[in-house]
Amino acid sequence: MNGGKQMFSHGKASRLRRGVYLLPSLFTVGNLLCGYYSILMALQGTSQDFDNASRAIGLAILFDSLDGRIARVIGGDSEFGKQLDSLADVISFGVAPALLAFVWGLHGLSENDPLARNILLMGWIVTLGFLLCCAWRLARFNIQGMMPGTSNRYFVGMPTPGAAAMIAAMVHAKKFPLDDMRLSAAWLVLVAVLAVLMVSKLRFYGFKDLKWQARQPFLLVVLLALITVVAFIYSEQVLLLSATAYTMSGPLLWLYRALHLRASSRSVETPAGR
C-alpha cells in the first residue's frame, strides 16, 4: 500500500516537473510566433506593416529575455529548451530582421536603374550574411557560453537580440521605407556592421548579473516605472537611442580597454622618479 502511494506521488511529481518545464517553453514559442508574424508583416510592404514587424521583433526580444530567467528561477533548465530557444532565435533574430532590413531598406529602388540593381544585389548578400552571422553567433554561444573570466557578465560578440533590436528600432523610428539609393546603401553598411559585431570577439554587457529577485530601494522601483512610461510614450526615440547605445557599447568598451592597457604599459615602462 505504501509502495503504491510512493509510486503515485513520484508520478505526480514527475508530471508537475514536466508542467513546470512547459512554462519557459511557452515563452520560447511566443518568441518564435513573434518572429513568424514579423516575417508575414514585412512581406505585406506597407509602412504600418513594417512598423508591426518591428514591434513583433521587440516583443520577441522580451519573450527571449524571460524564458531563460524563468527556467533558471523554477529550475526548469533542459537541453531541449536550450535547443528550442536557439532555433526560435534564428527565426526571430536572424530571418525576420534580415528580411525586414531588405524589404524596408530597399523598397523604393527600381530594377530599371543599373546602380539600383547593384544595390539590390548587395542587399541580398548583406542580409544573407546577417542571417549566417546570427546562426554562427548562436552556435558559438551554445558551445562557449559567456565571456570566460567575467563571471557571466559579458557576451562574446554582440548578442543576436541586440542586432535585431537595432534594425527593428530604426524601422520603428522612421516607419516609412527608404526611397533614396544613398540611404539604402548606408543602411546596408549598418546591417553589415551588425553582422560583423555578432561574430566578433568584442565584449557586450549581458545584464545577467542583475539581482532582479533581491530587494531594491523604493526610489529605484519608481525610477524604473517612470522610464517604462517614457519609453512607452516616446518609444521611437527611446528605443532607437537605447539600441544605438548598446550597439556602440562593444566598440567603445574595446577602445577604453585598449587605451587603458596602453596607459598601464607606459606607466610600467617609465622609470621611477622621471
N, C-alpha and C positions, 0 to 999 in steps of 0.2 A: 504493500500500500504506500509506504513512504517512498519506495523507489519510483512508483508511478507519479507521485506528486513532484519528485525531483525532476523527472523527465518532462513533466508538464511545465514546471517553472523554467527549466532550461530552454524548452522550445519557445515559451512565451518571451523570454529574454532575447533569444535569437531573432524572433520576429520584430521585437522592439528595436534591436540594433539595426536591422535591415530598414525599418521605417525611419530611424534617425538618419541613416546614410542617404535616404531619399531626399531629405531637406536640402543639403548643399547641391545635389544633382539637379533639383528643380531650378535653382538659380543658374546653374550652368546651362540648362535647357533654355531658360529665359534669355541668357546671353546669346545662344545660338539663334533663337527666334528673332531677336532684335537684328542680328546680322543679316538674316534672310529677308526680313522686312526692309532693311536698308537697301539691299540689292534690288528688290522689287520697286521701291520708290525711285531709286536712281535711274532705272530703265524707263520710267514714265516721262521724265525730261522737262517738267515744269519747275519754276522757281520754288513753289510750295512743296513739290515732291522732293526736290533737293534738300530743302530745309528739314523735311520729315526724315529723310535718310540720315542727315547729320544728327538729328535728335536721337534716332534709333541707335546710332553708334555710341552716343553719350550714355544712353540707358544700358547698352551692353557693357560699357566700362563699369557702371555701377554694379550690375549683376556679377561681373567678373571679380570685382573687389570684395564682394560679400560672400561668394561661395566658399572661397578658401578660408576666410576668417570664421565663418560659421562651422565649417568642417573641423577646424582646429579647436574651437570652443567646445563643441559637443563630442570631440574625439572621433569624428567620422571620416578621418583621412583614409583613403584607399587608393590602390593603384588604378583601379577602374575610373575613379573620379578624376585622377590626375590626367589620364589619357583622354577622357571625355572633355575635360577642360581645355586641353591643348587643341583638340580637333575643333571645338567651338571657337577658340581664339583665332584659328586660321581663317575661319569664315568671317567672323565679326571684325577682326583687326587686320586681316590680310585681303581677302577677296572684296569685302564691302567697301573699305576706304579706297582700295585701288580702283575699283570700278567707278566710285563716286568721283575720285580725282580725275579720271579720264573723261567721263561724260560731262561733268561740270566745268572742268578747266578747258576743254577743247570743243565745247558745244557750239560755239559760234564760228568755227573755222570752216571754210569752204574747200571742198576737194578739187575745185577748178583751179585754185591757185597752187602753183608748184611748191612755193615756200610753205604754204599751209599743209600740203600733203606731207612734206618732210617733217613738220612739227607733229602731225598726226602719227606718223610712223615712230617718231621718237616717243610719243605718248604711249604707244603700245609697249615699247621696250622699257621705258622707265617704270610704268605701272606694273608690268610683269616682274621687273626687278624688285619693286617694293614688295610684291607678294612672295617672291622667292626669299628675300631677306627676312620677311616676317616668319616664314616657315623655318628658316635656318636659325633664327633667334630663339624660337620656341623649342626646337630640338636641342640646341646648345644649353638652354636653361634646364631642360629635363635631365640632362646629363651632369652639368656642372653646378647648377643652383646659383646662389647668390655669390657676390664677390668674396673670395677667400680672405680671411683675416679682418673682416669688417663687422663681425657679429651680426650678419644678415641685414646690414643697414643699406647696402648699395647693390644695385644690379650691375651686371657686366653688359654694357651696351644699353641703348635706350629700350625700355620695355615696349612691347607691341601696342598696349593700350595707349601709351603716351604718343606714339607716332600716329596712331589712328585719331587720337584726340586733336592733334594739330590740324589734320585735314578736315575733320568734322567742324572744328571751331572756325576755320576760315570760311567754309561753306555757310555755316550758320550765321556768321557775321555779315557776309555780303549777300547771300541768298541768290541773287541773280547771277547766272553763269557768265563766265568770261567771254568777251566778244572781240578781244584785241590780241593779235598774234604775239606782240611783245609781252603782254601779261600772261598769255598761255605758256610761252617759253620760260618766263620767270617762275611760273607755277610748277612746271616740270622740274626745274632746278631744285625747288624746295622739296618736292616729292623724292627726288634722287638723294638729297641730303638726309632726309628722314630715313631712307633705306640704308644708307651708309652708317648712320648713327646706330641703327638697330644691331648691326653686325660688328660694330666697333668694340674696342676694349675700354671705352670711357665709362666712368662711374656715374650712375644716376641714382638719386636717393629713392629708396623703396618704401618708405613710410611703414615698415614692418615692425619697427621698434617702438611705435607709439602705444602707450598703455591705455587703450580705449576702455578696458574694464575697470581701471583704477578710479578712485575718487578724484574729481577735478574741482578746482576753485569755481565758485559760482560765477564770477566775472568772466571766466573763460567760456563757460557754457553760454552766457549771454552774448559774448563776442562772436562765438560760432553761429549762434542763431541769427545775429544781425548780418553776418557775412552771407549766410544762406539766403536771407531775404533779398539782400542787394544783388546776389548772383542770379536770383530768380527774376528780379525786375529788369536788371541790366545784363541779361545773360549773354548777349552778343559781345559786349565789351569785356566783361569779366572772364568769360570762358576763353576768349581769344588771348587776353593778357596772360591768363594762367597757363594755357598751353604753350604760348611763346616763351614764357619764363622757364617752364620745365624743359623745353627743348634746348634752350641756351644754357641751362644749368650744367649739363655734362661738359661741353667745351669750356665753359668758364671755370669749372672746378678743375679741369685738367690744366688750364692756363695758370690758375692760382698755385696748384701743386708744383708745376714746373718752375715758376718764379720763386716759390718758397725753397725748393731744393737747390736752385742756383744760388740764392742768397745764403743758404746754410753752408753750401760747399765753399763759397768765397770766404765766409767768416772762419771756417776751419783752416783754409789755406793761408789766411792773413796772419803773420807772426804777431805774438802778443806785444803790446807796447807801441805798435806803429800806428 
